[in-house]
Amino acid sequence: MDDLNGFLEPGMLVRHPQCPDWGVGQVQSRIGTRITVNFPDAGKVVIDGARVALEPVLDD
């Protein structure tokens, strides 16, 4: 599978498309397709970037 989030870098803000109630999260790290994001309402979550395309937040 392809990495759907290859452009993400630590510090970027993102939303999880299937979990909007988690709020806007900050990317902590990206190692291969594993992305660790700290969400205000879900805590630290490790996401498989080959399965979930996170949505970048550009104006929050």
N, CA, C, O and CB atoms as a CASP TS submission, in Angstrom:
PFRMAT TS
TARGET T0000
AUTHOR 0000-0000-0000
METHOD Language model
MODEL 1
PARENT N/A
ATOM      1  N   MET     1       0.834  -1.198   0.000  1.00  0.00           N
ATOM      2  CA  MET     1       0.000   0.000   0.000  1.00  0.00           C
ATOM      3  C   MET     1       0.875   1.256   0.000  1.00  0.00           C
ATOM      4  O   MET     1       2.006   1.239   0.486  1.00  0.00           O
ATOM      5  CB  MET     1      -0.947   0.001   1.222  1.00  0.00           C
ATOM      6  N   ASP     2       0.348   2.315  -0.537  1.00  0.00           N
ATOM      7  CA  ASP     2       1.064   3.584  -0.571  1.00  0.00           C
ATOM      8  C   ASP     2       0.901   4.325   0.741  1.00  0.00           C
ATOM      9  O   ASP     2      -0.060   4.119   1.482  1.00  0.00           O
ATOM     10  CB  ASP     2       0.575   4.448  -1.728  1.00  0.00           C
ATOM     11  N   ASP     3       1.872   5.198   1.011  1.00  0.00           N
ATOM     12  CA  ASP     3       1.781   6.074   2.166  1.00  0.00           C
ATOM     13  C   ASP     3       0.938   7.273   1.751  1.00  0.00           C
ATOM     14  O   ASP     3       1.362   8.081   0.924  1.00  0.00           O
ATOM     15  CB  ASP     3       3.203   6.513   2.680  1.00  0.00           C
ATOM     16  N   LEU     4      -0.248   7.386   2.321  1.00  0.00           N
ATOM     17  CA  LEU     4      -1.170   8.464   1.964  1.00  0.00           C
ATOM     18  C   LEU     4      -0.808   9.774   2.641  1.00  0.00           C
ATOM     19  O   LEU     4      -1.413  10.808   2.357  1.00  0.00           O
ATOM     20  CB  LEU     4      -2.587   8.080   2.327  1.00  0.00           C
ATOM     21  N   ASN     5       0.178   9.742   3.536  1.00  0.00           N
ATOM     22  CA  ASN     5       0.526  10.906   4.340  1.00  0.00           C
ATOM     23  C   ASN     5       2.014  11.235   4.260  1.00  0.00           C
ATOM     24  O   ASN     5       2.584  11.768   5.212  1.00  0.00           O
ATOM     25  CB  ASN     5       0.127  10.675   5.784  1.00  0.00           C
ATOM     26  N   GLY     6       2.639  10.922   3.135  1.00  0.00           N
ATOM     27  CA  GLY     6       4.075  11.121   2.988  1.00  0.00           C
ATOM     28  C   GLY     6       4.527  12.558   3.145  1.00  0.00           C
ATOM     29  O   GLY     6       5.707  12.803   3.398  1.00  0.00           O
ATOM     30  N   PHE     7       3.635  13.502   3.004  1.00  0.00           N
ATOM     31  CA  PHE     7       3.975  14.919   3.100  1.00  0.00           C
ATOM     32  C   PHE     7       3.964  15.438   4.531  1.00  0.00           C
ATOM     33  O   PHE     7       4.442  16.545   4.783  1.00  0.00           O
ATOM     34  CB  PHE     7       3.020  15.727   2.269  1.00  0.00           C
ATOM     35  N   LEU     8       3.426  14.658   5.482  1.00  0.00           N
ATOM     36  CA  LEU     8       3.294  15.136   6.861  1.00  0.00           C
ATOM     37  C   LEU     8       4.639  15.181   7.569  1.00  0.00           C
ATOM     38  O   LEU     8       5.492  14.313   7.385  1.00  0.00           O
ATOM     39  CB  LEU     8       2.331  14.248   7.641  1.00  0.00           C
ATOM     40  N   GLU     9       4.806  16.225   8.390  1.00  0.00           N
ATOM     41  CA  GLU     9       6.011  16.393   9.189  1.00  0.00           C
ATOM     42  C   GLU     9       5.606  16.739  10.613  1.00  0.00           C
ATOM     43  O   GLU     9       4.514  17.265  10.830  1.00  0.00           O
ATOM     44  CB  GLU     9       6.937  17.490   8.589  1.00  0.00           C
ATOM     45  N   PRO    10       6.470  16.453  11.593  1.00  0.00           N
ATOM     46  CA  PRO    10       6.165  16.822  12.972  1.00  0.00           C
ATOM     47  C   PRO    10       5.824  18.306  13.088  1.00  0.00           C
ATOM     48  O   PRO    10       6.462  19.163  12.476  1.00  0.00           O
ATOM     49  CB  PRO    10       7.343  16.483  13.883  1.00  0.00           C
ATOM     50  N   GLY    11       4.803  18.578  13.887  1.00  0.00           N
ATOM     51  CA  GLY    11       4.344  19.953  14.095  1.00  0.00           C
ATOM     52  C   GLY    11       3.141  20.322  13.258  1.00  0.00           C
ATOM     53  O   GLY    11       2.431  21.271  13.592  1.00  0.00           O
ATOM     54  N   MET    12       2.889  19.591  12.166  1.00  0.00           N
ATOM     55  CA  MET    12       1.735  19.908  11.322  1.00  0.00           C
ATOM     56  C   MET    12       0.443  19.553  12.036  1.00  0.00           C
ATOM     57  O   MET    12       0.401  18.623  12.842  1.00  0.00           O
ATOM     58  CB  MET    12       1.822  19.164   9.979  1.00  0.00           C
ATOM     59  N   LEU    13      -0.614  20.303  11.733  1.00  0.00           N
ATOM     60  CA  LEU    13      -1.932  20.061  12.310  1.00  0.00           C
ATOM     61  C   LEU    13      -2.773  19.258  11.329  1.00  0.00           C
ATOM     62  O   LEU    13      -2.762  19.518  10.126  1.00  0.00           O
ATOM     63  CB  LEU    13      -2.635  21.394  12.671  1.00  0.00           C
ATOM     64  N   VAL    14      -3.511  18.265  11.865  1.00  0.00           N
ATOM     65  CA  VAL    14      -4.311  17.369  11.030  1.00  0.00           C
ATOM     66  C   VAL    14      -5.624  17.020  11.716  1.00  0.00           C
ATOM     67  O   VAL    14      -5.791  17.195  12.923  1.00  0.00           O
ATOM     68  CB  VAL    14      -3.526  16.090  10.707  1.00  0.00           C
ATOM     69  N   ARG    15      -6.551  16.520  10.903  1.00  0.00           N
ATOM     70  CA  ARG    15      -7.805  15.933  11.393  1.00  0.00           C
ATOM     71  C   ARG    15      -7.868  14.498  10.898  1.00  0.00           C
ATOM     72  O   ARG    15      -7.358  14.169   9.827  1.00  0.00           O
ATOM     73  CB  ARG    15      -9.062  16.755  10.913  1.00  0.00           C
ATOM     74  N   HIS    16      -8.508  13.646  11.705  1.00  0.00           N
ATOM     75  CA  HIS    16      -8.742  12.260  11.289  1.00  0.00           C
ATOM     76  C   HIS    16     -10.112  12.260  10.613  1.00  0.00           C
ATOM     77  O   HIS    16     -11.098  12.627  11.252  1.00  0.00           O
ATOM     78  CB  HIS    16      -8.680  11.233  12.525  1.00  0.00           C
ATOM     79  N   PRO    17     -10.210  11.862   9.343  1.00  0.00           N
ATOM     80  CA  PRO    17     -11.481  11.974   8.613  1.00  0.00           C
ATOM     81  C   PRO    17     -12.617  11.131   9.199  1.00  0.00           C
ATOM     82  O   PRO    17     -13.779  11.516   9.065  1.00  0.00           O
ATOM     83  CB  PRO    17     -11.268  11.576   7.182  1.00  0.00           C
ATOM     84  N   GLN    18     -12.328  10.009   9.837  1.00  0.00           N
ATOM     85  CA  GLN    18     -13.383   9.175  10.412  1.00  0.00           C
ATOM     86  C   GLN    18     -13.682   9.527  11.864  1.00  0.00           C
ATOM     87  O   GLN    18     -14.636   9.003  12.439  1.00  0.00           O
ATOM     88  CB  GLN    18     -12.997   7.718  10.316  1.00  0.00           C
ATOM     89  N   CYS    19     -12.878  10.412  12.471  1.00  0.00           N
ATOM     90  CA  CYS    19     -13.056  10.747  13.890  1.00  0.00           C
ATOM     91  C   CYS    19     -12.978  12.255  14.101  1.00  0.00           C
ATOM     92  O   CYS    19     -12.072  12.723  14.791  1.00  0.00           O
ATOM     93  CB  CYS    19     -11.994  10.034  14.753  1.00  0.00           C
ATOM     94  N   PRO    20     -13.895  13.027  13.530  1.00  0.00           N
ATOM     95  CA  PRO    20     -13.818  14.487  13.659  1.00  0.00           C
ATOM     96  C   PRO    20     -13.967  14.961  15.104  1.00  0.00           C
ATOM     97  O   PRO    20     -13.523  16.058  15.444  1.00  0.00           O
ATOM     98  CB  PRO    20     -14.888  15.137  12.804  1.00  0.00           C
ATOM     99  N   ASP    21     -14.586  14.145  15.956  1.00  0.00           N
ATOM    100  CA  ASP    21     -14.772  14.526  17.351  1.00  0.00           C
ATOM    101  C   ASP    21     -13.453  14.519  18.135  1.00  0.00           C
ATOM    102  O   ASP    21     -13.412  15.005  19.266  1.00  0.00           O
ATOM    103  CB  ASP    21     -15.772  13.589  18.013  1.00  0.00           C
ATOM    104  N   TRP    22     -12.387  13.983  17.559  1.00  0.00           N
ATOM    105  CA  TRP    22     -11.072  14.010  18.207  1.00  0.00           C
ATOM    106  C   TRP    22     -10.465  15.401  18.180  1.00  0.00           C
ATOM    107  O   TRP    22      -9.558  15.694  18.959  1.00  0.00           O
ATOM    108  CB  TRP    22     -10.128  13.023  17.532  1.00  0.00           C
ATOM    109  N   GLY    23     -10.951  16.263  17.293  1.00  0.00           N
ATOM    110  CA  GLY    23     -10.420  17.611  17.170  1.00  0.00           C
ATOM    111  C   GLY    23      -9.208  17.672  16.257  1.00  0.00           C
ATOM    112  O   GLY    23      -8.907  16.724  15.532  1.00  0.00           O
ATOM    113  N   VAL    24      -8.522  18.801  16.305  1.00  0.00           N
ATOM    114  CA  VAL    24      -7.333  19.020  15.482  1.00  0.00           C
ATOM    115  C   VAL    24      -6.120  18.509  16.256  1.00  0.00           C
ATOM    116  O   VAL    24      -5.856  18.938  17.380  1.00  0.00           O
ATOM    117  CB  VAL    24      -7.166  20.538  15.105  1.00  0.00           C
ATOM    118  N   GLY    25      -5.396  17.594  15.638  1.00  0.00           N
ATOM    119  CA  GLY    25      -4.229  17.014  16.287  1.00  0.00           C
ATOM    120  C   GLY    25      -2.934  17.525  15.699  1.00  0.00           C
ATOM    121  O   GLY    25      -2.897  18.034  14.579  1.00  0.00           O
ATOM    122  N   GLN    26      -1.862  17.380  16.478  1.00  0.00           N
ATOM    123  CA  GLN    26      -0.536  17.787  16.019  1.00  0.00           C
ATOM    124  C   GLN    26       0.308  16.539  15.785  1.00  0.00           C
ATOM    125  O   GLN    26       0.409  15.669  16.650  1.00  0.00           O
ATOM    126  CB  GLN    26       0.151  18.739  17.051  1.00  0.00           C
ATOM    127  N   VAL    27       0.911  16.466  14.600  1.00  0.00           N
ATOM    128  CA  VAL    27       1.782  15.332  14.271  1.00  0.00           C
ATOM    129  C   VAL    27       3.006  15.390  15.180  1.00  0.00           C
ATOM    130  O   VAL    27       3.684  16.413  15.270  1.00  0.00           O
ATOM    131  CB  VAL    27       2.203  15.354  12.755  1.00  0.00           C
ATOM    132  N   GLN    28       3.275  14.267  15.851  1.00  0.00           N
ATOM    133  CA  GLN    28       4.441  14.159  16.731  1.00  0.00           C
ATOM    134  C   GLN    28       5.614  13.524  15.986  1.00  0.00           C
ATOM    135  O   GLN    28       6.759  13.952  16.129  1.00  0.00           O
ATOM    136  CB  GLN    28       4.097  13.334  17.991  1.00  0.00           C
ATOM    137  N   SER    29       5.310  12.487  15.183  1.00  0.00           N
ATOM    138  CA  SER    29       6.366  11.825  14.416  1.00  0.00           C
ATOM    139  C   SER    29       5.751  11.040  13.271  1.00  0.00           C
ATOM    140  O   SER    29       4.565  10.711  13.282  1.00  0.00           O
ATOM    141  CB  SER    29       7.207  10.894  15.320  1.00  0.00           C
ATOM    142  N   ARG    30       6.594  10.747  12.274  1.00  0.00           N
ATOM    143  CA  ARG    30       6.190   9.891  11.160  1.00  0.00           C
ATOM    144  C   ARG    30       7.374   9.009  10.829  1.00  0.00           C
ATOM    145  O   ARG    30       8.414   9.487  10.376  1.00  0.00           O
ATOM    146  CB  ARG    30       5.729  10.727   9.907  1.00  0.00           C
ATOM    147  N   ILE    31       7.206   7.717  11.061  1.00  0.00           N
ATOM    148  CA  ILE    31       8.255   6.744  10.760  1.00  0.00           C
ATOM    149  C   ILE    31       7.649   5.745   9.785  1.00  0.00           C
ATOM    150  O   ILE    31       6.801   4.932  10.155  1.00  0.00           O
ATOM    151  CB  ILE    31       8.800   6.030  12.071  1.00  0.00           C
ATOM    152  N   GLY    32       8.091   5.816   8.543  1.00  0.00           N
ATOM    153  CA  GLY    32       7.470   4.990   7.505  1.00  0.00           C
ATOM    154  C   GLY    32       6.020   5.423   7.342  1.00  0.00           C
ATOM    155  O   GLY    32       5.744   6.599   7.106  1.00  0.00           O
ATOM    156  N   THR    33       5.106   4.491   7.466  1.00  0.00           N
ATOM    157  CA  THR    33       3.681   4.824   7.349  1.00  0.00           C
ATOM    158  C   THR    33       3.018   4.990   8.713  1.00  0.00           C
ATOM    159  O   THR    33       1.813   5.234   8.787  1.00  0.00           O
ATOM    160  CB  THR    33       2.954   3.747   6.554  1.00  0.00           C
ATOM    161  N   ARG    34       3.795   4.859   9.799  1.00  0.00           N
ATOM    162  CA  ARG    34       3.242   5.019  11.153  1.00  0.00           C
ATOM    163  C   ARG    34       3.359   6.482  11.584  1.00  0.00           C
ATOM    164  O   ARG    34       4.455   7.037  11.657  1.00  0.00           O
ATOM    165  CB  ARG    34       3.978   4.089  12.171  1.00  0.00           C
ATOM    166  N   ILE    35       2.207   7.093  11.867  1.00  0.00           N
ATOM    167  CA  ILE    35       2.161   8.502  12.238  1.00  0.00           C
ATOM    168  C   ILE    35       1.604   8.602  13.647  1.00  0.00           C
ATOM    169  O   ILE    35       0.530   8.075  13.939  1.00  0.00           O
ATOM    170  CB  ILE    35       1.301   9.332  11.232  1.00  0.00           C
ATOM    171  N   THR    36       2.338   9.281  14.518  1.00  0.00           N
ATOM    172  CA  THR    36       1.858   9.519  15.873  1.00  0.00           C
ATOM    173  C   THR    36       1.324  10.938  15.922  1.00  0.00           C
ATOM    174  O   THR    36       2.023  11.896  15.591  1.00  0.00           O
ATOM    175  CB  THR    36       2.988   9.295  16.939  1.00  0.00           C
ATOM    176  N   VAL    37       0.050  11.057  16.347  1.00  0.00           N
ATOM    177  CA  VAL    37      -0.620  12.348  16.408  1.00  0.00           C
ATOM    178  C   VAL    37      -1.177  12.534  17.810  1.00  0.00           C
ATOM    179  O   VAL    37      -1.746  11.607  18.386  1.00  0.00           O
ATOM    180  CB  VAL    37      -1.746  12.453  15.339  1.00  0.00           C
ATOM    181  N   ASN    38      -1.014  13.732  18.358  1.00  0.00           N
ATOM    182  CA  ASN    38      -1.571  14.055  19.657  1.00  0.00           C
ATOM    183  C   ASN    38      -2.859  14.860  19.441  1.00  0.00           C
ATOM    184  O   ASN    38      -2.817  16.018  19.028  1.00  0.00           O
ATOM    185  CB  ASN    38      -0.541  14.848  20.531  1.00  0.00           C
ATOM    186  N   PHE    39      -4.011  14.222  19.730  1.00  0.00           N
ATOM    187  CA  PHE    39      -5.315  14.863  19.573  1.00  0.00           C
ATOM    188  C   PHE    39      -5.794  15.375  20.920  1.00  0.00           C
ATOM    189  O   PHE    39      -5.609  14.693  21.928  1.00  0.00           O
ATOM    190  CB  PHE    39      -6.348  13.883  18.966  1.00  0.00           C
ATOM    191  N   PRO    40      -6.411  16.569  20.972  1.00  0.00           N
ATOM    192  CA  PRO    40      -6.853  17.126  22.256  1.00  0.00           C
ATOM    193  C   PRO    40      -7.915  16.279  22.958  1.00  0.00           C
ATOM    194  O   PRO    40      -7.957  16.237  24.188  1.00  0.00           O
ATOM    195  CB  PRO    40      -7.392  18.514  22.041  1.00  0.00           C
ATOM    196  N   ASP    41      -8.768  15.608  22.195  1.00  0.00           N
ATOM    197  CA  ASP    41      -9.864  14.846  22.803  1.00  0.00           C
ATOM    198  C   ASP    41      -9.689  13.338  22.701  1.00  0.00           C
ATOM    199  O   ASP    41     -10.601  12.590  23.054  1.00  0.00           O
ATOM    200  CB  ASP    41     -11.160  15.231  22.163  1.00  0.00           C
ATOM    201  N   ALA    42      -8.518  12.871  22.219  1.00  0.00           N
ATOM    202  CA  ALA    42      -8.276  11.430  22.121  1.00  0.00           C
ATOM    203  C   ALA    42      -6.888  11.052  22.628  1.00  0.00           C
ATOM    204  O   ALA    42      -6.585   9.869  22.787  1.00  0.00           O
ATOM    205  CB  ALA    42      -8.441  10.967  20.681  1.00  0.00           C
ATOM    206  N   GLY    43      -6.042  12.055  22.882  1.00  0.00           N
ATOM    207  CA  GLY    43      -4.685  11.769  23.338  1.00  0.00           C
ATOM    208  C   GLY    43      -3.779  11.390  22.181  1.00  0.00           C
ATOM    209  O   GLY    43      -4.047  11.715  21.025  1.00  0.00           O
ATOM    210  N   LYS    44      -2.700  10.694  22.519  1.00  0.00           N
ATOM    211  CA  LYS    44      -1.708  10.299  21.522  1.00  0.00           C
ATOM    212  C   LYS    44      -2.183   9.039  20.809  1.00  0.00           C
ATOM    213  O   LYS    44      -2.473   8.027  21.448  1.00  0.00           O
ATOM    214  CB  LYS    44      -0.319  10.069  22.179  1.00  0.00           C
ATOM    215  N   VAL    45      -2.261   9.106  19.487  1.00  0.00           N
ATOM    216  CA  VAL    45      -2.776   8.000  18.673  1.00  0.00           C
ATOM    217  C   VAL    45      -1.763   7.685  17.579  1.00  0.00           C
ATOM    218  O   VAL    45      -1.248   8.587  16.919  1.00  0.00           O
ATOM    219  CB  VAL    45      -4.171   8.351  18.056  1.00  0.00           C
ATOM    220  N   VAL    46      -1.484   6.398  17.395  1.00  0.00           N
ATOM    221  CA  VAL    46      -0.618   5.961  16.289  1.00  0.00           C
ATOM    222  C   VAL    46      -1.518   5.512  15.145  1.00  0.00           C
ATOM    223  O   VAL    46      -2.384   4.655  15.327  1.00  0.00           O
ATOM    224  CB  VAL    46       0.360   4.796  16.735  1.00  0.00           C
ATOM    225  N   ILE    47      -1.314   6.089  13.976  1.00  0.00           N
ATOM    226  CA  ILE    47      -2.185   5.864  12.824  1.00  0.00           C
ATOM    227  C   ILE    47      -1.374   5.215  11.704  1.00  0.00           C
ATOM    228  O   ILE    47      -0.234   5.599  11.444  1.00  0.00           O
ATOM    229  CB  ILE    47      -2.828   7.200  12.339  1.00  0.00           C
ATOM    230  N   ASP    48      -1.976   4.232  11.050  1.00  0.00           N
ATOM    231  CA  ASP    48      -1.357   3.592   9.888  1.00  0.00           C
ATOM    232  C   ASP    48      -1.637   4.461   8.670  1.00  0.00           C
ATOM    233  O   ASP    48      -2.756   4.483   8.159  1.00  0.00           O
ATOM    234  CB  ASP    48      -1.896   2.130   9.678  1.00  0.00           C
ATOM    235  N   GLY    49      -0.627   5.169   8.212  1.00  0.00           N
ATOM    236  CA  GLY    49      -0.772   6.080   7.083  1.00  0.00           C
ATOM    237  C   GLY    49      -1.044   5.397   5.761  1.00  0.00           C
ATOM    238  O   GLY    49      -1.381   6.064   4.783  1.00  0.00           O
ATOM    239  N   ALA    50      -0.906   4.070   5.705  1.00  0.00           N
ATOM    240  CA  ALA    50      -1.238   3.334   4.489  1.00  0.00           C
ATOM    241  C   ALA    50      -2.736   3.079   4.415  1.00  0.00           C
ATOM    242  O   ALA    50      -3.249   2.716   3.356  1.00  0.00           O
ATOM    243  CB  ALA    50      -0.467   2.007   4.431  1.00  0.00           C
ATOM    244  N   ARG    51      -3.442   3.262   5.519  1.00  0.00           N
ATOM    245  CA  ARG    51      -4.886   2.998   5.551  1.00  0.00           C
ATOM    246  C   ARG    51      -5.743   4.241   5.743  1.00  0.00           C
ATOM    247  O   ARG    51      -6.894   4.275   5.309  1.00  0.00           O
ATOM    248  CB  ARG    51      -5.191   2.031   6.645  1.00  0.00           C
ATOM    249  N   VAL    52      -5.190   5.259   6.387  1.00  0.00           N
ATOM    250  CA  VAL    52      -5.957   6.472   6.694  1.00  0.00           C
ATOM    251  C   VAL    52      -5.234   7.679   6.127  1.00  0.00           C
ATOM    252  O   VAL    52      -4.052   7.892   6.398  1.00  0.00           O
ATOM    253  CB  VAL    52      -6.168   6.633   8.225  1.00  0.00           C
ATOM    254  N   ALA    53      -5.953   8.468   5.338  1.00  0.00           N
ATOM    255  CA  ALA    53      -5.398   9.727   4.801  1.00  0.00           C
ATOM    256  C   ALA    53      -5.821  10.848   5.735  1.00  0.00           C
ATOM    257  O   ALA    53      -6.970  11.288   5.710  1.00  0.00           O
ATOM    258  CB  ALA    53      -5.890  10.005   3.320  1.00  0.00           C
ATOM    259  N   LEU    54      -4.884  11.307   6.559  1.00  0.00           N
ATOM    260  CA  LEU    54      -5.186  12.415   7.459  1.00  0.00           C
ATOM    261  C   LEU    54      -5.377  13.694   6.661  1.00  0.00           C
ATOM    262  O   LEU    54      -4.775  13.877   5.603  1.00  0.00           O
ATOM    263  CB  LEU    54      -4.067  12.593   8.504  1.00  0.00           C
ATOM    264  N   GLU    55      -6.225  14.581   7.184  1.00  0.00           N
ATOM    265  CA  GLU    55      -6.522  15.830   6.486  1.00  0.00           C
ATOM    266  C   GLU    55      -5.715  16.957   7.113  1.00  0.00           C
ATOM    267  O   GLU    55      -5.888  17.246   8.297  1.00  0.00           O
ATOM    268  CB  GLU    55      -8.042  16.150   6.532  1.00  0.00           C
ATOM    269  N   PRO    56      -4.835  17.601   6.348  1.00  0.00           N
ATOM    270  CA  PRO    56      -4.070  18.718   6.906  1.00  0.00           C
ATOM    271  C   PRO    56      -4.981  19.893   7.235  1.00  0.00           C
ATOM    272  O   PRO    56      -5.953  20.152   6.526  1.00  0.00           O
ATOM    273  CB  PRO    56      -2.974  19.160   5.929  1.00  0.00           C
ATOM    274  N   VAL    57      -4.662  20.599   8.310  1.00  0.00           N
ATOM    275  CA  VAL    57      -5.397  21.792   8.724  1.00  0.00           C
ATOM    276  C   VAL    57      -4.480  22.974   8.468  1.00  0.00           C
ATOM    277  O   VAL    57      -3.417  23.090   9.078  1.00  0.00           O
ATOM    278  CB  VAL    57      -5.848  21.720  10.242  1.00  0.00           C
ATOM    279  N   LEU    58      -4.893  23.842   7.571  1.00  0.00           N
ATOM    280  CA  LEU    58      -4.037  24.939   7.166  1.00  0.00           C
ATOM    281  C   LEU    58      -4.406  26.270   7.802  1.00  0.00           C
ATOM    282  O   LEU    58      -3.588  27.189   7.810  1.00  0.00           O
ATOM    283  CB  LEU    58      -4.072  25.072   5.691  1.00  0.00           C
ATOM    284  N   ASP    59      -5.609  26.396   8.332  1.00  0.00           N
ATOM    285  CA  ASP    59      -6.051  27.708   8.816  1.00  0.00           C
ATOM    286  C   ASP    59      -6.775  27.654  10.158  1.00  0.00           C
ATOM    287  O   ASP    59      -7.769  28.354  10.350  1.00  0.00           O
ATOM    288  CB  ASP    59      -6.953  28.342   7.798  1.00  0.00           C
ATOM    289  N   ASP    60      -6.288  26.827  11.094  1.00  0.00           N
ATOM    290  CA  ASP    60      -6.934  26.751  12.411  1.00  0.00           C
ATOM    291  C   ASP    60      -6.132  27.490  13.438  1.00  0.00           C
ATOM    292  O   ASP    60      -6.518  27.537  14.606  1.00  0.00           O
ATOM    293  CB  ASP    60      -7.123  25.307  12.847  1.00  0.00           C
TER
END
